[in-house]
Amino acid sequence: MINNMKIVVIGGSGLIGTKLVNNLRQQGHEVVAASPSSGVNTLTGDGLAEALAGAQVVVDVANSPSWEDKAVLEFFETSGRNLLTAEAAAGVGHHIALSVVGTDRLLASGYFRAKMAQENLIKSSPVPYTIVRATQFFEFVGGIAQSATEGATVRLPSALMQPIVSDDVAAALADVAIAEPLNDTVELAGPEPIRMDEFVRRFLEANGDSRKVITDAHALYYGIKVNDQSLTPGDHPRLGPTRFEDWLSHSTPQR
Ligand SMILES: NC(=O)c1ccc[n+]([C@@H]2O[C@H](COP(=O)([O-])OP(=O)(O)OC[C@H]3O[C@@H](n4cnc5c(N)ncnc54)[C@H](OP(=O)(O)O)[C@@H]3O)[C@@H](O)[C@H]2O)c1
């Protein structure tokens, strides 16, 4: 392991990116937090060559501002191409990308078709890589509730999940960033399985939110059908230690 590498975090101002940048800086690395707000845009290529000059490692934790089918595919395809081309030119030795557990099982969704395209570009590029597929972040639970809300009710299936807190995702990505490329995909999940309806119900209760979660086997998850295998990891995921109950008690108003 090298002590002071130059590491570029694409999406360095986002939820995961901010935590990853801090984590790597604390370990003594030279870290560039790259995003449009700091003049680096992977979609247009602006600022990319300058940011990547002399970098050994790039971690891509950017996300598309729009999740509309065409826009999100365009974002991950064009950004992925621009980024990998710039990395090859700069001699970057390790590309790490954050993807989602089950991406290949969720292709009925435009968002996951775009994540699959991102992964495929990485696999066919000459730049050595590690793809980290994480499960849903605890912080995403409010978004799931919102997406399934009709008036005062939230209609969700009881599909199994194994969500993880963002701090544990950032810590795992920091470890991967300073290790050798695996040229493979690894999975990352939280410590415990939980059903989707229950995940959202507990979150709403802890927040004093009066919306009622209705368990409905036919309800969709962001427009697609999911079952107990869709969102859960395979046999040997890396596990983040933080439990949902502990996160809830620290992140929600105490009543
Ligand atoms: N949500 C989940 O539960 C979950 C689960 C597993 C994996 N993931 C993956 O985790 C990744 C990060 O998610 P997040 O929630 O941390 O994202 P986020 O908070 O929405 O942050 C997105 C980041 O992308 C940057 N960005 C947007 N457009 C860009 C562009 N054209 N060029 C360069 N950077 C750009 C943003 O920069 P500005 O601030 O400058 O706009 C921001 O830093 C995503 O790829 C997602 O697929 C998410």
The ligand as an SDF file (V2000), in Angstrom:
LIG
                    3D

 48 52  0  0  0  0  0  0  0  0999 V2000
  -28.9790    5.5300   -2.9490 N   0  0  0  0  0  0  0  0  0  0  0  0
  -28.6620    4.2800   -2.6830 C   0  0  0  0  0  0  0  0  0  0  0  0
  -29.2740    3.6320   -1.8250 O   0  0  0  0  0  0  0  0  0  0  0  0
  -27.5290    3.6210   -3.4560 C   0  0  0  0  0  0  0  0  0  0  0  0
  -27.2310    2.2760   -3.2090 C   0  0  0  0  0  0  0  0  0  0  0  0
  -26.1290    1.7010   -3.8530 C   0  0  0  0  0  0  0  0  0  0  0  0
  -25.3670    2.4670   -4.7390 C   0  0  0  0  0  0  0  0  0  0  0  0
  -25.7030    3.7700   -4.9790 N   0  0  0  0  0  0  0  0  0  0  0  0
  -24.8580    4.5450   -5.9000 C   0  0  0  0  0  0  0  0  0  0  0  0
  -24.1060    5.4680   -5.1380 O   0  0  0  0  0  0  0  0  0  0  0  0
  -23.6440    6.5180   -5.9960 C   0  0  0  0  0  0  0  0  0  0  0  0
  -23.5850    7.8270   -5.2090 C   0  0  0  0  0  0  0  0  0  0  0  0
  -24.8420    8.1410   -4.6630 O   0  0  0  0  0  0  0  0  0  0  0  0
  -25.0360    9.4030   -3.6780 P   0  0  0  0  0  0  0  0  0  0  0  0
  -26.3820    9.2170   -3.0680 O   0  0  0  0  0  0  0  0  0  0  0  0
  -23.8370    9.5790   -2.7940 O   0  0  0  0  0  0  0  0  0  0  0  0
  -25.0830   10.5920   -4.7330 O   0  0  0  0  0  0  0  0  0  0  0  0
  -25.4850   12.1330   -4.4930 P   0  0  0  0  0  0  0  0  0  0  0  0
  -25.4460   12.4880   -3.0360 O   0  0  0  0  0  0  0  0  0  0  0  0
  -26.7350   12.3980   -5.2710 O   0  0  0  0  0  0  0  0  0  0  0  0
  -24.2740   12.8970   -5.1860 O   0  0  0  0  0  0  0  0  0  0  0  0
  -24.1200   12.8850   -6.5670 C   0  0  0  0  0  0  0  0  0  0  0  0
  -22.7610   13.4760   -6.9020 C   0  0  0  0  0  0  0  0  0  0  0  0
  -22.6000   13.3860   -8.3410 O   0  0  0  0  0  0  0  0  0  0  0  0
  -22.0950   14.6240   -8.7580 C   0  0  0  0  0  0  0  0  0  0  0  0
  -22.3970   14.8520  -10.1740 N   0  0  0  0  0  0  0  0  0  0  0  0
  -23.5930   15.1120  -10.7480 C   0  0  0  0  0  0  0  0  0  0  0  0
  -23.4460   15.3520  -12.0720 N   0  0  0  0  0  0  0  0  0  0  0  0
  -22.1040   15.2290  -12.3270 C   0  0  0  0  0  0  0  0  0  0  0  0
  -21.3310   15.3870  -13.5020 C   0  0  0  0  0  0  0  0  0  0  0  0
  -21.8750   15.7200  -14.6770 N   0  0  0  0  0  0  0  0  0  0  0  0
  -19.9850   15.2230  -13.4040 N   0  0  0  0  0  0  0  0  0  0  0  0
  -19.3950   14.8980  -12.2090 C   0  0  0  0  0  0  0  0  0  0  0  0
  -20.1020   14.7300  -11.0700 N   0  0  0  0  0  0  0  0  0  0  0  0
  -21.4410   14.9070  -11.1340 C   0  0  0  0  0  0  0  0  0  0  0  0
  -22.7350   15.6710   -7.8450 C   0  0  0  0  0  0  0  0  0  0  0  0
  -22.0020   16.8800   -7.9360 O   0  0  0  0  0  0  0  0  0  0  0  0
  -22.6460   18.3530   -7.5810 P   0  0  0  0  0  0  0  0  0  0  0  0
  -22.8380   18.3550   -6.0870 O   0  0  0  0  0  0  0  0  0  0  0  0
  -21.5820   19.3200   -8.0080 O   0  0  0  0  0  0  0  0  0  0  0  0
  -23.9190   18.4440   -8.3480 O   0  0  0  0  0  0  0  0  0  0  0  0
  -22.5900   14.9510   -6.5120 C   0  0  0  0  0  0  0  0  0  0  0  0
  -21.2890   15.1490   -6.0000 O   0  0  0  0  0  0  0  0  0  0  0  0
  -24.5580    6.4770   -7.2240 C   0  0  0  0  0  0  0  0  0  0  0  0
  -23.8090    6.0860   -8.3530 O   0  0  0  0  0  0  0  0  0  0  0  0
  -25.5970    5.4040   -6.9010 C   0  0  0  0  0  0  0  0  0  0  0  0
  -25.9470    4.6300   -8.0320 O   0  0  0  0  0  0  0  0  0  0  0  0
  -26.7590    4.3590   -4.3600 C   0  0  0  0  0  0  0  0  0  0  0  0
  1  2  1  0
  2  3  2  0
  2  4  1  0
  4  5  1  0
  4 48  2  0
  5  6  2  0
  6  7  1  0
  7  8  2  0
  8  9  1  0
  8 48  1  0
  9 10  1  0
  9 46  1  0
 10 11  1  0
 11 12  1  0
 11 44  1  0
 12 13  1  0
 13 14  1  0
 14 15  2  0
 14 16  1  0
 14 17  1  0
 17 18  1  0
 18 19  2  0
 18 20  1  0
 18 21  1  0
 21 22  1  0
 22 23  1  0
 23 24  1  0
 23 42  1  0
 24 25  1  0
 25 26  1  0
 25 36  1  0
 26 27  1  0
 26 35  1  0
 27 28  2  0
 28 29  1  0
 29 30  1  0
 29 35  2  0
 30 31  1  0
 30 32  2  0
 32 33  1  0
 33 34  2  0
 34 35  1  0
 36 37  1  0
 36 42  1  0
 37 38  1  0
 38 39  2  0
 38 40  1  0
 38 41  1  0
 42 43  1  0
 44 45  1  0
 44 46  1  0
 46 47  1  0
M  CHG  2   8   1  16  -1
M  END
$$$$
